[in-house]
């Protein structure tokens, strides 16, 4: 490259599809050099888990929003596909890059991907610049005396809080120096969105991906945060933040959320308890990602080896009934149908449906984890497997083995008027509230009045609760003996 033409810098966008509080972009922009902002769809590196279908849909929308934002600053977003180390190394050669910038993803698979790129660029003598950007605290700062990561959430979260909070978020660049024209893919080339059939109507109805939408969702949540601590368990109410997919794709950073929440408390001290609870949920995300920093096979291997001999049942018919929301337990079916339609499920209901699969049906948690990975827009590499292992009892800080959620009582407690069930299981909406969570107890006259025919337009329970619970306790007893 001639001496009078400045060497471009590469900014590798990963799960950080935003302009504000993007340390790598901020540092690269300060060089004053042309920036080649690139996103690599890496479905070839063995360490990286390919996205599920719902997350692929979200990614397409988020990349469009990011492209629009970059164009507004004078830049653009280059799309390329393949192993990230090969693609970016090749791009660096192609443009004679002066350096490559990226934000770390502090989970073992993503670190392996970044380390491979770092090594490739080092062999070419191209400087790399790596920044913290996806967590409140670095995993290396939260360790036991013998250097291991913490496996219990409460002491973990206390340690994070003693660090004094994360740095203040960085502003977005005001302008970017245009990059050279380069060939790249289009989003249409990647076929991230469904076409035949187009099953994403419910996702479009529910969500607006992108950085601007993420900021708006955070602002709206903080404005109505009063009552979050007690109301967050109610799926029939709009109490939760709705931030999880935005965080998953880095359209907003954890430290932006942290500082905005702390500012809201400073302005309205009465919501301090609600914000503490909200931030602890952000802390759980952090905890799960720290687990994956140490445990690259969290998605496949029981964290507690005693569970390797657990007597799981193989029941394809029951698994499909669970996936399609046809178990005969209304709160379970409502959650699974909400997931299928909108790509998300209320957190309380996630625990109920997961418990039902692994305990009532004794189906391996990995089947549930894979289904959630494919159908959740917020399917997170750390939280998804960690949460399933928590429910199954084989993970970190796991739920006690004897905790078998009663889907009837869970429905009656957290959806007391049946509004959530009626929305997602409309075929039983006509039942009176006292029967909505256990329609099989209705009299023939009550069923007829509601237009319900059990076994035809709504299934009978696929397992009796008491039978399923006892079977689960018996199975867990075999693990305890080991």
Secondary structure, DSSP 8 states (H G I E B T S, - for coil): --TTS---EEEEESS---STT-HHHHHHHTTTS-EEEEEEE--S-TTS----HHHHHHHHHHHHHHHHHHHHTT--EEEEES-HHHHHHHHHHHHT-SEEEEE---SHHHHHHHHHHHHHHHHHT--EEEE--S-SS-GGGSB-TTS-B--SHHHHHHHHHHTT---------S------------HHHHT-S--SS--THHHHHH---SHHHHHHHHHHHHHT-TTHHHHTT-TTS--S---HHHHHTTSS-HHHHHHHHHHHHHH-GGGHHHHHHHHHHHHHHHHHHHHHHH-TTTTTS-SSGGGGG------HHHHHHHHTT-SS-HHHHHHHHHHHHHS---HHHHHHHHHIIIIIS---HHHHHHHHHHH-TT--TTHHHHHHHHHHT-STT---TT----HHHHHHHHSTT-HHHHHH-GGGTTS-GGGTT-GGGS-HHHHHHHT--BTTTB---SS-HHHHHHHHHHHHHHHHH-
